[in-house]
Amino acid sequence: MRIRRFDDVFVQTVKTSGRVVAGLHQRPEYNAEHTSNNPDPSLHPDDICLKGALLLS
């Protein structure tokens, strides 16, 4: 999970595990606008956060 700031808007991103096709990595990303730079998993659906959490383990 990462948070980036674009002007006055924070965007939180979750990357899920992906796959490799013909040597290229394909990894879905899910973005949500946020009000601060503190991570908030509740901004994303539970199934997306669970997929993203697998990358951290």
ABEGO torsion letter per residue (X at the ends): XBBBBBEABBBBBBBBBBBBBGGBBBBBBBBBBBABABBBAAABBAAAAAAAAAAAX
